[in-house]
Amino acid sequence: MLTKTLFILNDPPYGTERSYNGLRLAGALCKREGHEVKLFLMGDAASCAKANQKVPPGYYNIEVMLRGPSRHGAEIGVCGTCMDARGIAEAELTEGAKRSTLEQLTDWTSWADKVLVF
């Protein structure tokens, strides 16, 4: 049986660990057989999908963490309104992340068996 899980991330990539922990769980879950994962980044979490993040040595990199679920088939949507508010262009998104809409989030919420919000 396939379990469908939607992760909604709201917090910025750094300064709090909510998005970090959400991505850790999403990454682990999408590697398991019988699980399908989608991620939707909104609010300050839109910055999680910005490409070319540079972090100090030894510090986690949210962009790299986001690519893991993408490589395992997870779809990643980034709220377009939130991107615009933060000056993030679609060309600046990391590989696997796509500009999205509230309408798509609505569809994904209907699709999911579980919705986890971080």
DAKAGI-V901894 format. One record per residue. N is the residue number from 0. NEAR is the number of other ideal C-beta (glycine too) atoms within 8 Angstrom. D_FIRST is the distance of its C-alpha to the first C-alpha in Angstrom with 1 decimal. Layout:
BEGIN
N NEAR D_FIRST
N NEAR D_FIRST
END
This chain:
BEGIN
0 3 0.0
1 6 3.8
2 9 6.5
3 11 9.8
4 15 13.0
5 15 16.5
6 14 19.4
7 12 22.9
8 15 25.8
9 11 29.3
10 10 31.5
11 10 33.7
12 11 32.8
13 6 35.6
14 3 37.6
15 7 34.7
16 5 31.6
17 10 29.0
18 16 27.9
19 11 28.1
20 9 25.8
21 12 23.3
22 16 23.3
23 9 23.0
24 10 19.8
25 14 18.4
26 12 19.5
27 8 18.0
28 10 14.5
29 14 14.4
30 6 15.3
31 7 12.2
32 3 9.6
33 6 6.2
34 11 8.6
35 10 10.7
36 14 14.1
37 15 17.1
38 16 20.5
39 16 23.4
40 14 26.8
41 12 29.4
42 8 32.8
43 9 34.1
44 14 30.7
45 14 31.6
46 10 33.9
47 14 31.1
48 14 30.5
49 12 34.2
50 9 34.9
51 5 37.4
52 10 37.2
53 3 39.8
54 7 39.4
55 4 41.7
56 3 41.2
57 3 38.7
58 6 37.1
59 7 33.4
60 8 33.0
61 13 30.5
62 14 30.7
63 9 29.6
64 12 26.8
65 16 25.5
66 11 25.6
67 11 23.0
68 15 20.0
69 12 21.5
70 7 21.7
71 10 18.0
72 8 17.3
73 13 17.5
74 8 19.7
75 15 22.6
76 16 24.8
77 17 28.2
78 15 30.0
79 9 32.9
80 7 35.2
81 14 34.6
82 13 35.4
83 8 38.6
84 6 39.7
85 9 39.5
86 5 41.0
87 12 38.0
88 6 38.1
89 7 35.1
90 4 36.8
91 7 36.7
92 12 32.9
93 10 31.3
94 6 29.3
95 11 25.9
96 12 26.9
97 10 27.9
98 8 30.1
99 10 28.1
100 8 28.9
101 7 28.2
102 6 27.0
103 10 24.2
104 14 23.3
105 8 23.3
106 8 20.9
107 13 18.5
108 9 18.8
109 6 17.8
110 8 14.8
111 11 13.5
112 5 11.6
113 8 14.0
114 8 17.5
115 10 19.4
116 6 23.1
117 11 25.5
END
